Amino acid sequence: MCTSIELTAENGAKFWGRTMDLAMTMFGEDGGAESVITTIPAEAKVASQLTDWTAKYATMGVGVKGTPILFDGINEAGLAGDLQVLFESTADSLENLKQRD
């Protein structure tokens, strides 16, 4: 399972880190997904399995070659994020989630 952490210094600066506990090769060895430094320009059209979308901000990160998938990234507005692998997690239907209110 991947884990992330954010620390705030006394001066307010943020430091962010994470583990990447994904049991697959990521740098082209053994036929794994080839990872590359990826950029997505602002206003780029991005194809999606759900709904295609347009990037509002330019973004860069480490991702899968030939795709818009990023393992880690940051956009020009300073928003950072990462892909977490959560095999231990579960999913539920929207109907059941609404009943929790």
Disulfide bonds with the S-S distance in Angstrom:
none
